[in-house]
Amino acid sequence: MIQKLQVPVSVVSNFDHRRRTVAPVRVVFDGIPYFVRRIGFHHTYRRGRTLFHVFSVASDTLSFRLVLDTDNLFWSLEEISDGEAG
């Protein structure tokens, strides 16, 4: 089931200076750490002057849509899915 949310989350990310890429590695949601096993999609968009990075990632049990606000470097969780129809 897909749930739409708008909650702050803690994210550990990795920056590769050679490829100049950033990727989330771990998400802490509701006090539970989830290790990112796969990054499915990444895109950016602007709202006014603010650039947002959107990552669709998957752990072993859940999928997340994470958004990084580059103005304040805060991460938010916009969507979570357990893969079940509902």
PDB file of N, CA, C and O in Angstrom:
ATOM      1  N   MET A   1       0.841  -1.172   0.000  1.00  0.00           N
ATOM      2  CA  MET A   1       0.000   0.000   0.000  1.00  0.00           C
ATOM      3  C   MET A   1       0.893   1.245   0.000  1.00  0.00           C
ATOM      4  O   MET A   1       1.896   1.306   0.711  1.00  0.00           O
ATOM      5  N   ILE A   2       0.513   2.216  -0.799  1.00  0.00           N
ATOM      6  CA  ILE A   2       1.259   3.468  -0.893  1.00  0.00           C
ATOM      7  C   ILE A   2       0.637   4.490   0.044  1.00  0.00           C
ATOM      8  O   ILE A   2      -0.574   4.712   0.031  1.00  0.00           O
ATOM      9  N   GLN A   3       1.493   5.112   0.865  1.00  0.00           N
ATOM     10  CA  GLN A   3       1.054   6.158   1.786  1.00  0.00           C
ATOM     11  C   GLN A   3       1.741   7.458   1.416  1.00  0.00           C
ATOM     12  O   GLN A   3       2.965   7.498   1.291  1.00  0.00           O
ATOM     13  N   LYS A   4       0.975   8.516   1.239  1.00  0.00           N
ATOM     14  CA  LYS A   4       1.522   9.850   1.005  1.00  0.00           C
ATOM     15  C   LYS A   4       1.764  10.504   2.355  1.00  0.00           C
ATOM     16  O   LYS A   4       0.875  10.545   3.206  1.00  0.00           O
ATOM     17  N   LEU A   5       2.974  11.016   2.545  1.00  0.00           N
ATOM     18  CA  LEU A   5       3.368  11.648   3.802  1.00  0.00           C
ATOM     19  C   LEU A   5       4.078  12.960   3.508  1.00  0.00           C
ATOM     20  O   LEU A   5       4.361  13.281   2.354  1.00  0.00           O
ATOM     21  N   GLN A   6       4.355  13.692   4.533  1.00  0.00           N
ATOM     22  CA  GLN A   6       5.213  14.876   4.448  1.00  0.00           C
ATOM     23  C   GLN A   6       5.873  15.024   5.808  1.00  0.00           C
ATOM     24  O   GLN A   6       5.523  15.912   6.585  1.00  0.00           O
ATOM     25  N   VAL A   7       6.849  14.132   6.096  1.00  0.00           N
ATOM     26  CA  VAL A   7       7.480  14.114   7.410  1.00  0.00           C
ATOM     27  C   VAL A   7       8.997  14.222   7.263  1.00  0.00           C
ATOM     28  O   VAL A   7       9.572  13.696   6.309  1.00  0.00           O
ATOM     29  N   PRO A   8       9.643  14.904   8.208  1.00  0.00           N
ATOM     30  CA  PRO A   8      11.104  14.956   8.185  1.00  0.00           C
ATOM     31  C   PRO A   8      11.695  13.603   8.573  1.00  0.00           C
ATOM     32  O   PRO A   8      11.158  12.907   9.434  1.00  0.00           O
ATOM     33  N   VAL A   9      12.796  13.239   7.935  1.00  0.00           N
ATOM     34  CA  VAL A   9      13.491  11.990   8.244  1.00  0.00           C
ATOM     35  C   VAL A   9      14.987  12.261   8.302  1.00  0.00           C
ATOM     36  O   VAL A   9      15.480  13.252   7.763  1.00  0.00           O
ATOM     37  N   SER A  10      15.695  11.356   8.967  1.00  0.00           N
ATOM     38  CA  SER A  10      17.154  11.409   8.989  1.00  0.00           C
ATOM     39  C   SER A  10      17.673  10.524   7.868  1.00  0.00           C
ATOM     40  O   SER A  10      17.216   9.395   7.690  1.00  0.00           O
ATOM     41  N   VAL A  11      18.628  11.047   7.118  1.00  0.00           N
ATOM     42  CA  VAL A  11      19.190  10.310   5.988  1.00  0.00           C
ATOM     43  C   VAL A  11      20.704  10.396   6.054  1.00  0.00           C
ATOM     44  O   VAL A  11      21.269  11.476   6.227  1.00  0.00           O
ATOM     45  N   VAL A  12      21.353   9.253   5.916  1.00  0.00           N
ATOM     46  CA  VAL A  12      22.805   9.204   5.751  1.00  0.00           C
ATOM     47  C   VAL A  12      23.046   9.068   4.255  1.00  0.00           C
ATOM     48  O   VAL A  12      22.512   8.165   3.611  1.00  0.00           O
ATOM     49  N   SER A  13      23.854   9.970   3.708  1.00  0.00           N
ATOM     50  CA  SER A  13      24.113   9.929   2.270  1.00  0.00           C
ATOM     51  C   SER A  13      25.608   9.834   2.006  1.00  0.00           C
ATOM     52  O   SER A  13      26.435  10.087   2.882  1.00  0.00           O
ATOM     53  N   ASN A  14      25.929   9.462   0.770  1.00  0.00           N
ATOM     54  CA  ASN A  14      27.305   9.286   0.349  1.00  0.00           C
ATOM     55  C   ASN A  14      27.562  10.191  -0.854  1.00  0.00           C
ATOM     56  O   ASN A  14      26.777  10.209  -1.802  1.00  0.00           O
ATOM     57  N   PHE A  15      28.666  10.943  -0.810  1.00  0.00           N
ATOM     58  CA  PHE A  15      29.061  11.778  -1.936  1.00  0.00           C
ATOM     59  C   PHE A  15      30.310  11.187  -2.560  1.00  0.00           C
ATOM     60  O   PHE A  15      31.313  10.986  -1.875  1.00  0.00           O
ATOM     61  N   ASP A  16      30.258  10.907  -3.857  1.00  0.00           N
ATOM     62  CA  ASP A  16      31.400  10.387  -4.608  1.00  0.00           C
ATOM     63  C   ASP A  16      32.020  11.558  -5.369  1.00  0.00           C
ATOM     64  O   ASP A  16      31.436  12.060  -6.329  1.00  0.00           O
ATOM     65  N   HIS A  17      33.199  11.987  -4.938  1.00  0.00           N
ATOM     66  CA  HIS A  17      33.819  13.164  -5.545  1.00  0.00           C
ATOM     67  C   HIS A  17      34.298  12.913  -6.971  1.00  0.00           C
ATOM     68  O   HIS A  17      34.411  13.859  -7.750  1.00  0.00           O
ATOM     69  N   ARG A  18      34.579  11.681  -7.326  1.00  0.00           N
ATOM     70  CA  ARG A  18      35.031  11.386  -8.687  1.00  0.00           C
ATOM     71  C   ARG A  18      33.874  11.471  -9.688  1.00  0.00           C
ATOM     72  O   ARG A  18      34.007  12.055 -10.763  1.00  0.00           O
ATOM     73  N   ARG A  19      32.749  10.883  -9.315  1.00  0.00           N
ATOM     74  CA  ARG A  19      31.580  10.924 -10.203  1.00  0.00           C
ATOM     75  C   ARG A  19      30.676  12.118  -9.919  1.00  0.00           C
ATOM     76  O   ARG A  19      29.746  12.394 -10.676  1.00  0.00           O
ATOM     77  N   ARG A  20      30.956  12.833  -8.812  1.00  0.00           N
ATOM     78  CA  ARG A  20      30.184  14.002  -8.405  1.00  0.00           C
ATOM     79  C   ARG A  20      28.705  13.656  -8.251  1.00  0.00           C
ATOM     80  O   ARG A  20      27.830  14.339  -8.783  1.00  0.00           O
ATOM     81  N   THR A  21      28.449  12.574  -7.505  1.00  0.00           N
ATOM     82  CA  THR A  21      27.078  12.130  -7.257  1.00  0.00           C
ATOM     83  C   THR A  21      26.831  11.989  -5.759  1.00  0.00           C
ATOM     84  O   THR A  21      27.744  11.714  -4.981  1.00  0.00           O
ATOM     85  N   VAL A  22      25.586  12.181  -5.383  1.00  0.00           N
ATOM     86  CA  VAL A  22      25.134  11.988  -4.007  1.00  0.00           C
ATOM     87  C   VAL A  22      24.074  10.902  -4.025  1.00  0.00           C
ATOM     88  O   VAL A  22      23.214  10.876  -4.905  1.00  0.00           O
ATOM     89  N   ALA A  23      24.141   9.999  -3.042  1.00  0.00           N
ATOM     90  CA  ALA A  23      23.151   8.924  -2.965  1.00  0.00           C
ATOM     91  C   ALA A  23      22.818   8.641  -1.509  1.00  0.00           C
ATOM     92  O   ALA A  23      23.721   8.542  -0.678  1.00  0.00           O
ATOM     93  N   PRO A  24      21.529   8.509  -1.185  1.00  0.00           N
ATOM     94  CA  PRO A  24      21.154   8.117   0.174  1.00  0.00           C
ATOM     95  C   PRO A  24      21.574   6.681   0.451  1.00  0.00           C
ATOM     96  O   PRO A  24      21.448   5.810  -0.409  1.00  0.00           O
ATOM     97  N   VAL A  25      22.073   6.442   1.661  1.00  0.00           N
ATOM     98  CA  VAL A  25      22.555   5.115   2.049  1.00  0.00           C
ATOM     99  C   VAL A  25      21.664   4.501   3.121  1.00  0.00           C
ATOM    100  O   VAL A  25      21.430   3.292   3.126  1.00  0.00           O
ATOM    101  N   ARG A  26      21.167   5.342   4.032  1.00  0.00           N
ATOM    102  CA  ARG A  26      20.323   4.854   5.131  1.00  0.00           C
ATOM    103  C   ARG A  26      19.266   5.899   5.469  1.00  0.00           C
ATOM    104  O   ARG A  26      19.540   7.099   5.480  1.00  0.00           O
ATOM    105  N   VAL A  27      18.059   5.425   5.742  1.00  0.00           N
ATOM    106  CA  VAL A  27      16.937   6.283   6.112  1.00  0.00           C
ATOM    107  C   VAL A  27      16.468   5.867   7.496  1.00  0.00           C
ATOM    108  O   VAL A  27      16.264   4.680   7.750  1.00  0.00           O
ATOM    109  N   VAL A  28      16.294   6.830   8.395  1.00  0.00           N
ATOM    110  CA  VAL A  28      15.730   6.544   9.715  1.00  0.00           C
ATOM    111  C   VAL A  28      14.329   7.138   9.739  1.00  0.00           C
ATOM    112  O   VAL A  28      14.152   8.356   9.749  1.00  0.00           O
ATOM    113  N   PHE A  29      13.330   6.246   9.748  1.00  0.00           N
ATOM    114  CA  PHE A  29      11.930   6.646   9.756  1.00  0.00           C
ATOM    115  C   PHE A  29      11.247   6.014  10.955  1.00  0.00           C
ATOM    116  O   PHE A  29      11.293   4.797  11.139  1.00  0.00           O
ATOM    117  N   ASP A  30      10.616   6.843  11.765  1.00  0.00           N
ATOM    118  CA  ASP A  30       9.906   6.380  12.961  1.00  0.00           C
ATOM    119  C   ASP A  30      10.843   5.644  13.927  1.00  0.00           C
ATOM    120  O   ASP A  30      10.429   4.714  14.620  1.00  0.00           O
ATOM    121  N   GLY A  31      12.115   6.077  13.963  1.00  0.00           N
ATOM    122  CA  GLY A  31      13.090   5.474  14.863  1.00  0.00           C
ATOM    123  C   GLY A  31      13.698   4.178  14.367  1.00  0.00           C
ATOM    124  O   GLY A  31      14.512   3.574  15.066  1.00  0.00           O
ATOM    125  N   ILE A  32      13.321   3.735  13.169  1.00  0.00           N
ATOM    126  CA  ILE A  32      13.819   2.467  12.619  1.00  0.00           C
ATOM    127  C   ILE A  32      14.738   2.770  11.439  1.00  0.00           C
ATOM    128  O   ILE A  32      14.332   3.462  10.505  1.00  0.00           O
ATOM    129  N   PRO A  33      15.984   2.258  11.468  1.00  0.00           N
ATOM    130  CA  PRO A  33      16.880   2.482  10.330  1.00  0.00           C
ATOM    131  C   PRO A  33      16.583   1.498   9.195  1.00  0.00           C
ATOM    132  O   PRO A  33      16.377   0.306   9.426  1.00  0.00           O
ATOM    133  N   TYR A  34      16.565   2.015   7.977  1.00  0.00           N
ATOM    134  CA  TYR A  34      16.381   1.203   6.772  1.00  0.00           C
ATOM    135  C   TYR A  34      17.575   1.456   5.865  1.00  0.00           C
ATOM    136  O   TYR A  34      17.848   2.602   5.507  1.00  0.00           O
ATOM    137  N   PHE A  35      18.286   0.406   5.492  1.00  0.00           N
ATOM    138  CA  PHE A  35      19.424   0.547   4.599  1.00  0.00           C
ATOM    139  C   PHE A  35      18.934   0.532   3.156  1.00  0.00           C
ATOM    140  O   PHE A  35      18.144  -0.328   2.769  1.00  0.00           O
ATOM    141  N   VAL A  36      19.405   1.481   2.372  1.00  0.00           N
ATOM    142  CA  VAL A  36      19.001   1.585   0.974  1.00  0.00           C
ATOM    143  C   VAL A  36      19.723   0.506   0.183  1.00  0.00           C
ATOM    144  O   VAL A  36      20.953   0.461   0.150  1.00  0.00           O
ATOM    145  N   ARG A  37      18.955  -0.352  -0.445  1.00  0.00           N
ATOM    146  CA  ARG A  37      19.517  -1.436  -1.259  1.00  0.00           C
ATOM    147  C   ARG A  37      19.536  -1.078  -2.739  1.00  0.00           C
ATOM    148  O   ARG A  37      20.358  -1.584  -3.502  1.00  0.00           O
ATOM    149  N   ARG A  38      18.599  -0.181  -3.140  1.00  0.00           N
ATOM    150  CA  ARG A  38      18.502   0.144  -4.560  1.00  0.00           C
ATOM    151  C   ARG A  38      17.980   1.573  -4.716  1.00  0.00           C
ATOM    152  O   ARG A  38      17.056   1.993  -4.020  1.00  0.00           O
ATOM    153  N   ILE A  39      18.587   2.302  -5.635  1.00  0.00           N
ATOM    154  CA  ILE A  39      18.095   3.626  -6.004  1.00  0.00           C
ATOM    155  C   ILE A  39      17.427   3.469  -7.357  1.00  0.00           C
ATOM    156  O   ILE A  39      18.072   3.121  -8.347  1.00  0.00           O
ATOM    157  N   GLY A  40      16.121   3.729  -7.388  1.00  0.00           N
ATOM    158  CA  GLY A  40      15.383   3.505  -8.620  1.00  0.00           C
ATOM    159  C   GLY A  40      15.366   4.708  -9.539  1.00  0.00           C
ATOM    160  O   GLY A  40      15.461   4.554 -10.757  1.00  0.00           O
ATOM    161  N   PHE A  41      15.247   5.904  -8.980  1.00  0.00           N
ATOM    162  CA  PHE A  41      15.053   7.080  -9.806  1.00  0.00           C
ATOM    163  C   PHE A  41      15.529   8.304  -9.035  1.00  0.00           C
ATOM    164  O   PHE A  41      15.361   8.396  -7.819  1.00  0.00           O
ATOM    165  N   HIS A  42      16.120   9.231  -9.761  1.00  0.00           N
ATOM    166  CA  HIS A  42      16.538  10.499  -9.168  1.00  0.00           C
ATOM    167  C   HIS A  42      16.222  11.607 -10.162  1.00  0.00           C
ATOM    168  O   HIS A  42      16.560  11.498 -11.341  1.00  0.00           O
ATOM    169  N   HIS A  43      15.585  12.662  -9.701  1.00  0.00           N
ATOM    170  CA  HIS A  43      15.368  13.835 -10.538  1.00  0.00           C
ATOM    171  C   HIS A  43      15.356  15.080  -9.653  1.00  0.00           C
ATOM    172  O   HIS A  43      15.286  14.993  -8.427  1.00  0.00           O
ATOM    173  N   THR A  44      15.424  16.221 -10.297  1.00  0.00           N
ATOM    174  CA  THR A  44      15.414  17.494  -9.583  1.00  0.00           C
ATOM    175  C   THR A  44      14.287  18.365 -10.122  1.00  0.00           C
ATOM    176  O   THR A  44      13.815  18.183 -11.244  1.00  0.00           O
ATOM    177  N   TYR A  45      13.871  19.313  -9.294  1.00  0.00           N
ATOM    178  CA  TYR A  45      12.934  20.342  -9.735  1.00  0.00           C
ATOM    179  C   TYR A  45      13.167  21.584  -8.895  1.00  0.00           C
ATOM    180  O   TYR A  45      13.776  21.526  -7.826  1.00  0.00           O
ATOM    181  N   ARG A  46      12.677  22.699  -9.391  1.00  0.00           N
ATOM    182  CA  ARG A  46      12.803  23.968  -8.674  1.00  0.00           C
ATOM    183  C   ARG A  46      11.427  24.496  -8.300  1.00  0.00           C
ATOM    184  O   ARG A  46      10.469  24.409  -9.069  1.00  0.00           O
ATOM    185  N   ARG A  47      11.363  25.048  -7.091  1.00  0.00           N
ATOM    186  CA  ARG A  47      10.197  25.811  -6.654  1.00  0.00           C
ATOM    187  C   ARG A  47      10.744  27.174  -6.269  1.00  0.00           C
ATOM    188  O   ARG A  47      11.363  27.333  -5.217  1.00  0.00           O
ATOM    189  N   GLY A  48      10.510  28.159  -7.132  1.00  0.00           N
ATOM    190  CA  GLY A  48      11.144  29.460  -6.942  1.00  0.00           C
ATOM    191  C   GLY A  48      12.643  29.315  -7.153  1.00  0.00           C
ATOM    192  O   GLY A  48      13.085  28.813  -8.186  1.00  0.00           O
ATOM    193  N   ARG A  49      13.415  29.750  -6.182  1.00  0.00           N
ATOM    194  CA  ARG A  49      14.870  29.636  -6.280  1.00  0.00           C
ATOM    195  C   ARG A  49      15.406  28.367  -5.623  1.00  0.00           C
ATOM    196  O   ARG A  49      16.606  28.099  -5.682  1.00  0.00           O
ATOM    197  N   THR A  50      14.528  27.585  -4.999  1.00  0.00           N
ATOM    198  CA  THR A  50      14.957  26.405  -4.249  1.00  0.00           C
ATOM    199  C   THR A  50      15.009  25.180  -5.148  1.00  0.00           C
ATOM    200  O   THR A  50      14.047  24.873  -5.851  1.00  0.00           O
ATOM    201  N   LEU A  51      16.138  24.485  -5.120  1.00  0.00           N
ATOM    202  CA  LEU A  51      16.314  23.243  -5.867  1.00  0.00           C
ATOM    203  C   LEU A  51      16.025  22.065  -4.946  1.00  0.00           C
ATOM    204  O   LEU A  51      16.509  22.015  -3.815  1.00  0.00           O
ATOM    205  N   PHE A  52      15.234  21.121  -5.438  1.00  0.00           N
ATOM    206  CA  PHE A  52      14.893  19.913  -4.699  1.00  0.00           C
ATOM    207  C   PHE A  52      15.407  18.701  -5.460  1.00  0.00           C
ATOM    208  O   PHE A  52      15.264  18.618  -6.680  1.00  0.00           O
ATOM    209  N   HIS A  53      16.009  17.756  -4.731  1.00  0.00           N
ATOM    210  CA  HIS A  53      16.419  16.466  -5.295  1.00  0.00           C
ATOM    211  C   HIS A  53      15.441  15.416  -4.799  1.00  0.00           C
ATOM    212  O   HIS A  53      15.181  15.324  -3.599  1.00  0.00           O
ATOM    213  N   VAL A  54      14.901  14.628  -5.709  1.00  0.00           N
ATOM    214  CA  VAL A  54      13.936  13.585  -5.372  1.00  0.00           C
ATOM    215  C   VAL A  54      14.567  12.231  -5.684  1.00  0.00           C
ATOM    216  O   VAL A  54      15.023  11.990  -6.801  1.00  0.00           O
ATOM    217  N   PHE A  55      14.587  11.351  -4.682  1.00  0.00           N
ATOM    218  CA  PHE A  55      15.139  10.010  -4.829  1.00  0.00           C
ATOM    219  C   PHE A  55      14.047   8.985  -4.544  1.00  0.00           C
ATOM    220  O   PHE A  55      13.367   9.071  -3.522  1.00  0.00           O
ATOM    221  N   SER A  56      13.877   8.026  -5.435  1.00  0.00           N
ATOM    222  CA  SER A  56      13.034   6.862  -5.160  1.00  0.00           C
ATOM    223  C   SER A  56      13.980   5.725  -4.813  1.00  0.00           C
ATOM    224  O   SER A  56      14.775   5.296  -5.649  1.00  0.00           O
ATOM    225  N   VAL A  57      13.897   5.238  -3.584  1.00  0.00           N
ATOM    226  CA  VAL A  57      14.831   4.223  -3.103  1.00  0.00           C
ATOM    227  C   VAL A  57      14.060   3.066  -2.481  1.00  0.00           C
ATOM    228  O   VAL A  57      12.889   3.198  -2.124  1.00  0.00           O
ATOM    229  N   ALA A  58      14.740   1.933  -2.359  1.00  0.00           N
ATOM    230  CA  ALA A  58      14.112   0.752  -1.767  1.00  0.00           C
ATOM    231  C   ALA A  58      15.053   0.119  -0.759  1.00  0.00           C
ATOM    232  O   ALA A  58      16.262   0.027  -0.974  1.00  0.00           O
ATOM    233  N   SER A  59      14.462  -0.317   0.352  1.00  0.00           N
ATOM    234  CA  SER A  59      15.182  -1.129   1.336  1.00  0.00           C
ATOM    235  C   SER A  59      14.755  -2.572   1.100  1.00  0.00           C
ATOM    236  O   SER A  59      14.144  -2.882   0.077  1.00  0.00           O
ATOM    237  N   ASP A  60      15.072  -3.448   2.036  1.00  0.00           N
ATOM    238  CA  ASP A  60      14.651  -4.842   1.898  1.00  0.00           C
ATOM    239  C   ASP A  60      13.139  -4.997   2.002  1.00  0.00           C
ATOM    240  O   ASP A  60      12.576  -5.917   1.409  1.00  0.00           O
ATOM    241  N   THR A  61      12.471  -4.116   2.743  1.00  0.00           N
ATOM    242  CA  THR A  61      11.042  -4.290   3.012  1.00  0.00           C
ATOM    243  C   THR A  61      10.157  -3.155   2.512  1.00  0.00           C
ATOM    244  O   THR A  61       8.969  -3.377   2.277  1.00  0.00           O
ATOM    245  N   LEU A  62      10.689  -1.948   2.340  1.00  0.00           N
ATOM    246  CA  LEU A  62       9.877  -0.786   1.986  1.00  0.00           C
ATOM    247  C   LEU A  62      10.517   0.015   0.858  1.00  0.00           C
ATOM    248  O   LEU A  62      11.719  -0.075   0.609  1.00  0.00           O
ATOM    249  N   SER A  63       9.685   0.798   0.184  1.00  0.00           N
ATOM    250  CA  SER A  63      10.158   1.757  -0.814  1.00  0.00           C
ATOM    251  C   SER A  63       9.819   3.159  -0.326  1.00  0.00           C
ATOM    252  O   SER A  63       8.786   3.372   0.309  1.00  0.00           O
ATOM    253  N   PHE A  64      10.695   4.109  -0.628  1.00  0.00           N
ATOM    254  CA  PHE A  64      10.549   5.477  -0.140  1.00  0.00           C
ATOM    255  C   PHE A  64      10.727   6.471  -1.281  1.00  0.00           C
ATOM    256  O   PHE A  64      11.475   6.217  -2.225  1.00  0.00           O
ATOM    257  N   ARG A  65      10.033   7.607  -1.190  1.00  0.00           N
ATOM    258  CA  ARG A  65      10.341   8.760  -2.024  1.00  0.00           C
ATOM    259  C   ARG A  65      10.862   9.834  -1.084  1.00  0.00           C
ATOM    260  O   ARG A  65      10.125  10.367  -0.255  1.00  0.00           O
ATOM    261  N   LEU A  66      12.143  10.142  -1.227  1.00  0.00           N
ATOM    262  CA  LEU A  66      12.829  11.107  -0.365  1.00  0.00           C
ATOM    263  C   LEU A  66      13.084  12.392  -1.137  1.00  0.00           C
ATOM    264  O   LEU A  66      13.388  12.363  -2.330  1.00  0.00           O
ATOM    265  N   VAL A  67      12.956  13.516  -0.447  1.00  0.00           N
ATOM    266  CA  VAL A  67      13.195  14.814  -1.074  1.00  0.00           C
ATOM    267  C   VAL A  67      14.202  15.589  -0.234  1.00  0.00           C
ATOM    268  O   VAL A  67      14.037  15.744   0.976  1.00  0.00           O
ATOM    269  N   LEU A  68      15.250  16.072  -0.899  1.00  0.00           N
ATOM    270  CA  LEU A  68      16.274  16.898  -0.261  1.00  0.00           C
ATOM    271  C   LEU A  68      16.076  18.346  -0.687  1.00  0.00           C
ATOM    272  O   LEU A  68      16.122  18.664  -1.875  1.00  0.00           O
ATOM    273  N   ASP A  69      15.855  19.217   0.286  1.00  0.00           N
ATOM    274  CA  ASP A  69      15.734  20.657   0.066  1.00  0.00           C
ATOM    275  C   ASP A  69      17.140  21.242   0.144  1.00  0.00           C
ATOM    276  O   ASP A  69      17.765  21.206   1.204  1.00  0.00           O
ATOM    277  N   THR A  70      17.645  21.781  -0.965  1.00  0.00           N
ATOM    278  CA  THR A  70      19.029  22.259  -0.980  1.00  0.00           C
ATOM    279  C   THR A  70      19.206  23.605  -0.290  1.00  0.00           C
ATOM    280  O   THR A  70      20.340  24.018  -0.048  1.00  0.00           O
ATOM    281  N   ASP A  71      18.122  24.299   0.033  1.00  0.00           N
ATOM    282  CA  ASP A  71      18.253  25.552   0.785  1.00  0.00           C
ATOM    283  C   ASP A  71      18.657  25.296   2.228  1.00  0.00           C
ATOM    284  O   ASP A  71      19.543  25.968   2.758  1.00  0.00           O
ATOM    285  N   ASN A  72      18.013  24.327   2.864  1.00  0.00           N
ATOM    286  CA  ASN A  72      18.299  24.076   4.278  1.00  0.00           C
ATOM    287  C   ASN A  72      18.893  22.690   4.539  1.00  0.00           C
ATOM    288  O   ASN A  72      19.199  22.353   5.683  1.00  0.00           O
ATOM    289  N   LEU A  73      19.057  21.886   3.483  1.00  0.00           N
ATOM    290  CA  LEU A  73      19.623  20.530   3.551  1.00  0.00           C
ATOM    291  C   LEU A  73      18.788  19.597   4.431  1.00  0.00           C
ATOM    292  O   LEU A  73      19.324  18.672   5.040  1.00  0.00           O
ATOM    293  N   PHE A  74      17.487  19.839   4.496  1.00  0.00           N
ATOM    294  CA  PHE A  74      16.575  18.964   5.230  1.00  0.00           C
ATOM    295  C   PHE A  74      16.009  17.914   4.280  1.00  0.00           C
ATOM    296  O   PHE A  74      15.686  18.203   3.128  1.00  0.00           O
ATOM    297  N   TRP A  75      15.897  16.695   4.785  1.00  0.00           N
ATOM    298  CA  TRP A  75      15.286  15.595   4.044  1.00  0.00           C
ATOM    299  C   TRP A  75      13.853  15.411   4.521  1.00  0.00           C
ATOM    300  O   TRP A  75      13.562  15.555   5.709  1.00  0.00           O
ATOM    301  N   SER A  76      12.963  15.093   3.589  1.00  0.00           N
ATOM    302  CA  SER A  76      11.591  14.759   3.960  1.00  0.00           C
ATOM    303  C   SER A  76      11.158  13.505   3.208  1.00  0.00           C
ATOM    304  O   SER A  76      11.626  13.218   2.106  1.00  0.00           O
ATOM    305  N   LEU A  77      10.258  12.779   3.837  1.00  0.00           N
ATOM    306  CA  LEU A  77       9.691  11.565   3.258  1.00  0.00           C
ATOM    307  C   LEU A  77       8.323  11.923   2.705  1.00  0.00           C
ATOM    308  O   LEU A  77       7.438  12.346   3.449  1.00  0.00           O
ATOM    309  N   GLU A  78       8.147  11.753   1.385  1.00  0.00           N
ATOM    310  CA  GLU A  78       6.882  12.111   0.747  1.00  0.00           C
ATOM    311  C   GLU A  78       5.991  10.909   0.490  1.00  0.00           C
ATOM    312  O   GLU A  78       4.770  11.038   0.409  1.00  0.00           O
ATOM    313  N   GLU A  79       6.607   9.738   0.360  1.00  0.00           N
ATOM    314  CA  GLU A  79       5.812   8.557   0.039  1.00  0.00           C
ATOM    315  C   GLU A  79       6.519   7.320   0.562  1.00  0.00           C
ATOM    316  O   GLU A  79       7.746   7.230   0.531  1.00  0.00           O
ATOM    317  N   ILE A  80       5.732   6.369   1.043  1.00  0.00           N
ATOM    318  CA  ILE A  80       6.270   5.100   1.515  1.00  0.00           C
ATOM    319  C   ILE A  80       5.361   3.992   1.002  1.00  0.00           C
ATOM    320  O   ILE A  80       4.141   4.148   0.963  1.00  0.00           O
ATOM    321  N   SER A  81       5.960   2.878   0.610  1.00  0.00           N
ATOM    322  CA  SER A  81       5.186   1.764   0.075  1.00  0.00           C
ATOM    323  C   SER A  81       5.771   0.454   0.570  1.00  0.00           C
ATOM    324  O   SER A  81       6.987   0.286   0.658  1.00  0.00           O
ATOM    325  N   ASP A  82       4.866  -0.479   0.895  1.00  0.00           N
ATOM    326  CA  ASP A  82       5.317  -1.810   1.299  1.00  0.00           C
ATOM    327  C   ASP A  82       5.230  -2.809   0.153  1.00  0.00           C
ATOM    328  O   ASP A  82       5.543  -3.985   0.337  1.00  0.00           O
ATOM    329  N   GLY A  83       4.808  -2.356  -1.032  1.00  0.00           N
ATOM    330  CA  GLY A  83       4.738  -3.224  -2.195  1.00  0.00           C
ATOM    331  C   GLY A  83       3.444  -3.997  -2.332  1.00  0.00           C
ATOM    332  O   GLY A  83       3.231  -4.674  -3.338  1.00  0.00           O
ATOM    333  N   GLU A  84       2.582  -3.909  -1.346  1.00  0.00           N
ATOM    334  CA  GLU A  84       1.298  -4.621  -1.383  1.00  0.00           C
ATOM    335  C   GLU A  84       0.244  -3.751  -2.065  1.00  0.00           C
ATOM    336  O   GLU A  84       0.279  -2.525  -1.957  1.00  0.00           O
ATOM    337  N   ALA A  85      -0.683  -4.385  -2.762  1.00  0.00           N
ATOM    338  CA  ALA A  85      -1.811  -3.658  -3.347  1.00  0.00           C
ATOM    339  C   ALA A  85      -2.784  -3.298  -2.231  1.00  0.00           C
ATOM    340  O   ALA A  85      -2.982  -4.073  -1.295  1.00  0.00           O
ATOM    341  N   GLY A  86      -3.369  -2.157  -2.333  1.00  0.00           N
ATOM    342  CA  GLY A  86      -4.296  -1.831  -1.263  1.00  0.00           C
ATOM    343  C   GLY A  86      -4.946  -0.573  -1.489  1.00  0.00           C
ATOM    344  O   GLY A  86      -5.766  -0.146  -0.676  1.00  0.00           O
TER     345      GLY A  86
END
